[in-house]
Amino acid sequence: PLAGPGGGPSECKRGRAPPSPVGGTGPPRCSCLGGRRNEETGKPPPPPPAPSPLPQHHRPPAMRAAAIFPEPGRLLLLLVSWLFNPARSEITSLDSGNIDDTLNNADVALVNFYADWCRFSQMLHPIFEEASNVIKEEFPDKNQVVFARVDCDQHSDIAQRYRISKYPTLKLFRNGMMMKREYRGQRSVTAIADYIRQQKSNPIREVLSLEEINSHDRSKRSIVGYFEQKDSDNYRTFERVANILHDDCIFLAAFGSVSKPERFSGDNVIYKPPGENAPDMVYLGSLTNFDLVYAWTQDKCVPLVREITFENGEELTEEGLPFLILFHMKDDTESLEKFQQEVARQLISEKGSINFLHADCDKFRHPLLHIQKTPADCPVIAIDSFRHMYVFSDFSDLAVPGKLKQFVLDLHSGKLHREFHHGPDPTDTAPGQPFQDIASSPPESSFQKLAPSEHRYTLLREKDEL
């Protein structure tokens, strides 16, 4: 969530700016006690103890605002400078006539999708421009890094094309391709500049001996390229793919005499999955065909069952798909492997309709308590539809053929939701047993709280959930 410079919760309603916040940057204090002197001593009350640090998602709005925007004084200075200083940075305004050429010719482009009436957008403008000035000093070539913006009210077709659902949205592009992960960090000059520097850093680590690869950490997914030379079309394709997927895989490369023992029939790319005994997989397609290399690498680097954390929770919820989650202890890899196998066996056809995730029981105690479970009950499988949470019967039932798939199909058909409110369907009642409409109160969604908040963004639409 996000707050304005004064610290109170701020939200933009479509078509108008929000009311001005009132109060300081801390949580609300009772006015009848906060300023009253002690009646016995005549002295003002002692200051309250310093609060212990809270996770980002548990912080009150004002605290969460500080993690998004700089301190009020700094922000006010930026706003005044932006309004009255005629010297502006070179932010490219995009429209349907120039957007494709601009993005296709940029190594890296950061695009601000905004609306002028949105207060959050107004607050971001001077920060975005100053960050652009800082980066352009380091990367003066106009095609190295481009800072651009889209007025979504004036160009609603572009907003629809990139599925903009909130203002402001900062999306990253590489050579015209939109990256899946948008920028969700602190909205400050330093943070945005650091983010761009990170995007411009080399995602590939060059190895100087094959022993480095053999001793490489096998707990993470890795893509290794063996090339005769850097100045080649094969390596340039590999580099493009690494720039896009460096958050999902580790990329290594060897050249010349170092790579020669692995280049039996020319340049070679392999995938090293997690695990010391997991066999390597070799890419067999053309290394100059970007689409083929990217598709193969993405399939290897982005697992079917992803881990959800507090850092990627907002991104995952914004995808809009319900969650099928395995809660397990961090060191319980056996349960995770069983879950991954059954998801691959039973649910590959459901990949576009539900997200398959796993979560650390200790870190996600609150969602477990929400469904009346504790870490001692793990492993636990549940569905969060962003409206309710539904618990899979028992983890041991995972081995029953088709049972996990039926659990997901019952979500999509509405059966889970219906039975939570009215008891078992009549078709599930034993013969001769009277059907009873049993009302119940299903636990509400827990992970919906990680979704983009109206206190941080202007949210443009709601989604219907099961």
Disulfide bonds with the S-S distance in Angstrom:
Cys249-Cys301 2.14
Cys361-Cys378 1.90
